[in-house]
Amino acid sequence: MTCNKHVNVSFTWRGFITKGSKHKDGWGVAFYPDVLSACIIKEPKPSIDSPMAQFLKSANIIKSKIVISHVRAASRGSVTYRNTHPFVRELFGREWVFAHNGTIVGEMPNPKFYEPVGETDSERAFCLILDRLRDLGRDASLHGRARVIEEEAKKFSKTSRIFNFLMSDGEHLFAFRSEHGSLYYTVRIPPHNVMVKLVDEDFEVDLSSIKGENEVATIIATEKLTAGESWMSPPPNKLMIFKDGLLIEYQK
């Protein structure tokens, strides 16, 4: 999720937790209490069975302009905390967050600077992308960073049936869908007078009752989370950048 204000995620979180009934190997959420530092909460267990995940559904703890959450179906790496998404690393005074869906086939090079803690191809890909961003330098433009992220993503996409990811520096949310990957997004802009129902749970809500009058938000997910609002699929192999709830364009 990306939004123009700090908001809680109680409604969207309900739909997210339900996905843990199919993806049972861990869950995690990252959000930014401030623009520079990320808070990570995760467990190597099904979200549907987690008292912590259930608590976060009812408690007003997750408040942020950017939230990245993930449920894991392990393909590489044991079911442990270190292999649970999202992953976080510091780069030039900001904490970057990464969550990935898919499996990279074949050998991957060793990162030069950032070391994976676990055994997943996801974390290794994250480290390799950050290596490239670090080589660009502290003062690289958003367009320059976006170009590098997209180049690396396309490399991994060529050796993967699916390579989808969400990535953030606390200010921008980057999203990428590979050729055969499934990814959708919906934009919530005022007026919010629409009834929205969760796809996987018998629960619906009038968005105007939970959204501020001037609140703008985009929700991005592997599967459509709700009925009653329009979901779009981003173009394949093209990096999308969101800021303050809206898609922004960049020149390569």
Secondary structure in CASP SS format (residue, H / E / C, confidence):
PFRMAT SS
TARGET T0000
AUTHOR 0000-0000-0000
METHOD secondary structure of the structure
MODEL  1
M C 1.00
T E 1.00
C E 1.00
N E 1.00
K E 1.00
H E 1.00
V E 1.00
N E 1.00
V C 1.00
S H 1.00
F H 1.00
T H 1.00
W H 1.00
R H 1.00
G H 1.00
F H 1.00
I H 1.00
T H 1.00
K H 1.00
G H 1.00
S H 1.00
K C 1.00
H C 1.00
K C 1.00
D C 1.00
G C 1.00
W E 1.00
G E 1.00
V E 1.00
A E 1.00
F E 1.00
Y C 1.00
P C 1.00
D C 1.00
V C 1.00
L C 1.00
S C 1.00
A C 1.00
C E 1.00
I E 1.00
I E 1.00
K E 1.00
E E 1.00
P C 1.00
K C 1.00
P C 1.00
S H 1.00
I H 1.00
D H 1.00
S C 1.00
P H 1.00
M H 1.00
A H 1.00
Q H 1.00
F H 1.00
L H 1.00
K H 1.00
S H 1.00
A C 1.00
N C 1.00
I C 1.00
I C 1.00
K E 1.00
S E 1.00
K E 1.00
I E 1.00
V E 1.00
I E 1.00
S E 1.00
H E 1.00
V E 1.00
R C 1.00
A C 1.00
A C 1.00
S C 1.00
R C 1.00
G C 1.00
S C 1.00
V C 1.00
T C 1.00
Y H 1.00
R H 1.00
N H 1.00
T C 1.00
H C 1.00
P C 1.00
F E 1.00
V E 1.00
R E 1.00
E E 1.00
L E 1.00
F C 1.00
G C 1.00
R E 1.00
E E 1.00
W E 1.00
V E 1.00
F E 1.00
A E 1.00
H E 1.00
N E 1.00
G E 1.00
T E 1.00
I E 1.00
V C 1.00
G C 1.00
E C 1.00
M C 1.00
P C 1.00
N C 1.00
P C 1.00
K C 1.00
F C 1.00
Y C 1.00
E C 1.00
P C 1.00
V C 1.00
G C 1.00
E C 1.00
T C 1.00
D H 1.00
S H 1.00
E H 1.00
R H 1.00
A H 1.00
F H 1.00
C H 1.00
L H 1.00
I H 1.00
L H 1.00
D H 1.00
R H 1.00
L H 1.00
R H 1.00
D H 1.00
L H 1.00
G C 1.00
R C 1.00
D C 1.00
A C 1.00
S C 1.00
L H 1.00
H H 1.00
G H 1.00
R H 1.00
A H 1.00
R H 1.00
V H 1.00
I H 1.00
E H 1.00
E H 1.00
E H 1.00
A H 1.00
K H 1.00
K H 1.00
F H 1.00
S H 1.00
K H 1.00
T C 1.00
S E 1.00
R E 1.00
I E 1.00
F E 1.00
N E 1.00
F E 1.00
L E 1.00
M E 1.00
S E 1.00
D C 1.00
G C 1.00
E C 1.00
H C 1.00
L E 1.00
F E 1.00
A E 1.00
F E 1.00
R C 1.00
S C 1.00
E C 1.00
H C 1.00
G C 1.00
S C 1.00
L C 1.00
Y E 1.00
Y E 1.00
T E 1.00
V E 1.00
R E 1.00
I C 1.00
P C 1.00
P C 1.00
H C 1.00
N C 1.00
V C 1.00
M E 1.00
V E 1.00
K E 1.00
L E 1.00
V C 1.00
D C 1.00
E C 1.00
D C 1.00
F C 1.00
E E 1.00
V E 1.00
D E 1.00
L H 1.00
S H 1.00
S H 1.00
I C 1.00
K C 1.00
G C 1.00
E C 1.00
N C 1.00
E C 1.00
V C 1.00
A E 1.00
T E 1.00
I E 1.00
I E 1.00
A E 1.00
T C 1.00
E C 1.00
K C 1.00
L C 1.00
T E 1.00
A E 1.00
G C 1.00
E C 1.00
S C 1.00
W C 1.00
M E 1.00
S C 1.00
P C 1.00
P C 1.00
P C 1.00
N C 1.00
K C 1.00
L C 1.00
M E 1.00
I E 1.00
F E 1.00
K E 1.00
D C 1.00
G C 1.00
L E 1.00
L E 1.00
I E 1.00
E C 1.00
Y C 1.00
Q C 1.00
K C 1.00
END
